[in-house]
Amino acid sequence: MVLNPNIFLLLACCFFSLSCYADPKISITYDINPKNFARVQVKNETMRKLGCYVAIDGYKKKFTLTALASSRWIKATDTRFKYTDFSVFCDYIEYTKLKGH
């Protein structure tokens, strides 16, 4: 069986392009505060500065995280929200400036 060179080239390009889209390593901690509001904290586990946002019910909190730092606790706007209602996104600062986040 002979492998078509075009297919080999296509597979090689796909393999190497995946590394360009690697997300930074973050850890997310969810909790309930004493007033029964769900809250979230994001930790940057890389050595580079990150641009992040946490969104819940149309409310979006944007912030930057320095290397190996944690964000403040970000709480929900209503006690009916739970941890699954949060949306968290972080990317390297140079890419967030290009994408307009």
N, C-alpha and C positions, 0 to 999 in steps of 0.2 A: 504494500500500500504506500503510495506516494502522497505526502502532505502538500497541498496546494500552497505555494509561497504567499499568495494574497491572504489566505486564511491565517497563516502563521504570523504575518505582519499585523493583521487586525487583532489577533489575540495578544500579541506583544504590546501593542499600543494600549489596549484596554487594561492590561495588567499594570503597566507603568503609570497610567493616568489615574488609577485609583488612589495612589499615594498622594496625589495633589489635593484630594478631597477629604483627607483625614481630619477628623474633628479633634480638638484639644481634649486632654484628659481632665475631667472635672468629677467631683463627687457632690451629690445632692443629698441634703439631710432634711427630712420632714419632721414636724413636731406640732404639738398643740400647745398654745400658750395658756397661762392661768385663766384667761378670760374666755377660753374655749374657741379661739380663732386658730385655724390651720395656718402654719407658717413654713417657710422654706429658707434654707441657707445653702449657698453654693461655694465650693472650695476649688480653687485653681491648683491643680497638681502638676503644673508645668513650670518651666523656668522662664516663661515669656508672659508678657502682659496680655490680658484678654478683655474683649468687649463683650458684655453679657446683657441679657434682659430676662426678667421674670414677668410673665403675663398671667392674669386671672380675670375673667369676666370683663374684658375690654380695657382693663387697667394694666399698663405696661410700665415697669420700673427698669430703666436702663442704668448701667453702672460699669465701671472698669474694675478689674481685679489684677493686682500685681502678682508677681511670681510667688507661688506657694501661700497665697493669702485666702482668707475666707470673707464672704460678704456679711453684711449685717443680716439679721433675720428680717424677712419680708413677709408680712402677714396678709391674710385674705381680708376682703372688705366686708364679709358677712360670715356669721358662724355656721351657716348652712353649707359653705364650701368645705371640701376635704382635699387631701393632698393630691388626688388624681385630677383635680381641676386646674392645677398649676401647669404652665408651660415654661420650660427653661431652655435657653439657647445661649451658647458661648462660642466665640470664634476668636482667632488671633486678631489683634488690633489692626494690623495692616490690611487684613481682608475686610474687616467691618467698615473701614473708611472707604474702600472701593465699592462695596455693596450698598452703602447708604444706610446701614443699621444704626 
